[in-house]
Amino acid sequence: MRELGVRLAGVLRAGDLVLLTGELGAGKTTLTRGLGEGLGVRGAVTSPTFVIARVHPSLTDGPPLVHVDAYRLGGGLEEMEDLDLDVSLPESVVVVEWGEGKVEELTEDRLHVVISRALGEDGGDGDGGGGGDGDDERTVRLAGVGERWAAEDLAALV
């Protein structure tokens, strides 16, 4: 998942909104760690579940990474407004875990990343041990919405 994040970072630019969907332990934060590495941002990329959002400034000339975890937020865009994502979006790459149905109104152009994880033979409980770094097999689907993603060859990244 981290390596996919590094590859994906190569096509991201300021103004991109990335929505990550997947069960607990699917690898959303691990993918975002790779994005941070690929974008060359400052600070350890960890789950912002309790702080809701973290900004990682660029160490290069690239855009900052805004990492949001909407897991604890029940409402839609109204509840997200306090985070000022609409202000951050034009100059940043904004990644929102659990953002489906909550932030799509921010922009017509967005990238949906859906991660499915095959449970182990024991049936698993879906928590993945808390890191998404295990050997479980994952399937990732990238779906670009809007003109920004129309010419991008997303299949080549997976």
C-alpha positions as CSV (number, residue, x, y, z in Angstrom):
1,M,0.0,0.0,0.0
2,R,2.9,2.4,0.8
3,E,4.5,1.7,-2.6
4,L,1.2,2.4,-4.4
5,G,1.0,5.7,-2.4
6,V,4.5,6.6,-3.7
7,R,3.5,5.9,-7.3
8,L,0.2,7.7,-6.9
9,A,2.0,10.8,-5.5
10,G,3.7,11.1,-8.9
11,V,0.5,12.0,-10.6
12,L,-1.0,14.2,-7.8
13,R,-0.8,18.0,-7.9
14,A,-2.2,20.9,-5.9
15,G,-5.9,21.0,-6.0
16,D,-6.4,17.2,-6.0
17,L,-8.9,15.7,-3.7
18,V,-8.4,12.0,-2.9
19,L,-11.1,10.0,-1.1
20,L,-10.0,6.7,0.5
21,T,-12.6,4.0,1.2
22,G,-12.0,0.7,2.9
23,E,-12.7,-1.2,6.1
24,L,-10.7,-0.7,9.2
25,G,-7.2,-2.0,8.6
26,A,-7.5,-2.0,4.8
27,G,-4.4,0.2,4.5
28,K,-5.8,3.7,4.0
29,T,-3.3,5.4,6.3
30,T,-0.4,3.2,5.0
31,L,-1.3,4.4,1.5
32,T,-1.3,8.0,2.7
33,R,2.1,7.4,4.3
34,G,3.3,6.5,0.8
35,L,1.7,9.6,-0.6
36,G,3.5,11.7,1.9
37,E,6.8,10.0,1.1
38,G,6.2,10.5,-2.7
39,L,5.2,14.2,-2.2
40,G,8.2,14.9,0.0
41,V,6.3,16.3,2.9
42,R,7.5,17.0,6.5
43,G,6.3,14.9,9.5
44,A,5.3,11.4,10.1
45,V,2.0,10.6,8.4
46,T,-0.1,8.9,11.0
47,S,-3.8,8.4,11.4
48,P,-5.5,11.7,12.3
49,T,-8.5,10.0,13.8
50,F,-8.6,12.0,17.0
51,V,-7.3,15.3,15.7
52,I,-9.4,14.9,12.5
53,A,-6.9,16.6,10.2
54,R,-3.1,17.1,9.9
55,V,-1.2,19.4,7.5
56,H,2.2,18.1,6.3
57,P,4.1,21.0,4.6
58,S,6.2,20.2,1.6
59,L,10.0,19.9,2.0
60,T,10.3,20.5,-1.7
61,D,8.5,22.8,-4.1
62,G,5.5,20.5,-4.1
63,P,2.1,21.0,-2.5
64,P,1.4,20.3,1.2
65,L,-0.5,17.2,2.1
66,V,-3.7,17.7,4.1
67,H,-4.6,14.3,5.7
68,V,-8.2,14.1,7.1
69,D,-9.9,11.2,8.9
70,A,-13.7,11.7,8.7
71,Y,-14.4,8.4,10.6
72,R,-15.8,10.1,13.6
73,L,-17.7,12.7,11.7
74,G,-21.3,11.7,11.0
75,G,-22.5,14.6,8.9
76,G,-21.7,15.7,5.4
77,L,-19.9,18.8,4.2
78,E,-21.5,21.0,6.9
79,E,-19.6,19.2,9.6
80,M,-16.4,19.3,7.6
81,E,-16.6,23.1,7.0
82,D,-14.8,23.9,10.3
83,L,-11.7,22.2,8.7
84,D,-11.6,24.9,5.9
85,L,-10.9,22.2,3.3
86,D,-12.3,24.5,0.6
87,V,-9.6,27.0,1.5
88,S,-6.8,24.4,1.6
89,L,-7.7,22.5,-1.5
90,P,-6.4,24.8,-4.2
91,E,-2.8,24.8,-3.0
92,S,-2.8,21.3,-1.4
93,V,-3.3,17.6,-2.0
94,V,-6.2,16.8,0.3
95,V,-6.7,13.1,1.3
96,V,-9.8,12.2,3.2
97,E,-10.2,8.8,4.8
98,W,-13.8,7.8,5.2
99,G,-14.8,10.8,3.1
100,E,-17.3,9.2,0.8
101,G,-20.6,11.0,1.1
102,K,-19.0,13.8,3.1
103,V,-16.7,15.9,0.9
104,E,-17.6,15.3,-2.7
105,E,-19.2,18.8,-2.9
106,L,-15.7,20.4,-2.5
107,T,-14.9,19.9,-6.1
108,E,-16.1,18.3,-9.3
109,D,-12.7,16.6,-9.8
110,R,-11.7,14.0,-7.3
111,L,-10.0,10.6,-7.1
112,H,-11.8,7.7,-5.4
113,V,-9.5,5.0,-4.0
114,V,-11.4,1.9,-2.9
115,I,-9.4,-0.7,-1.0
116,S,-10.8,-4.2,-0.4
117,R,-8.9,-6.6,1.8
118,A,-9.3,-10.4,1.6
119,L,-9.8,-11.8,5.1
120,G,-7.4,-14.5,6.3
121,E,-8.3,-18.1,6.6
122,D,-9.3,-17.6,10.2
123,G,-12.2,-15.4,9.1
124,G,-10.5,-12.3,10.5
125,D,-12.3,-9.5,12.3
126,G,-11.6,-6.8,9.8
127,D,-9.3,-4.8,11.9
128,G,-6.1,-5.9,10.1
129,G,-4.0,-5.4,13.2
130,G,-4.2,-1.7,12.9
131,G,-1.7,-0.9,10.2
132,G,-2.5,-2.2,6.8
133,D,1.1,-3.4,6.5
134,G,0.3,-7.1,6.7
135,D,0.5,-9.7,4.0
136,D,-3.2,-9.8,3.5
137,E,-4.1,-9.5,-0.2
138,R,-5.7,-6.2,-1.2
139,T,-7.5,-5.1,-4.3
140,V,-7.4,-1.4,-5.1
141,R,-9.7,0.4,-7.5
142,L,-8.9,3.9,-8.6
143,A,-11.7,5.9,-10.1
144,G,-11.2,9.5,-11.3
145,V,-14.2,11.8,-11.4
146,G,-14.2,14.9,-13.5
147,E,-12.1,16.5,-16.3
148,R,-8.9,16.5,-14.2
149,W,-8.8,12.7,-14.3
150,A,-10.2,12.0,-17.8
151,A,-6.7,11.6,-19.5
152,E,-4.9,10.0,-16.5
153,D,-3.9,6.3,-16.9
154,L,-4.8,5.2,-13.4
155,A,-4.8,1.5,-14.3
156,A,-1.0,1.8,-14.8
157,L,-0.5,2.7,-11.1
158,V,-2.2,-0.3,-9.6
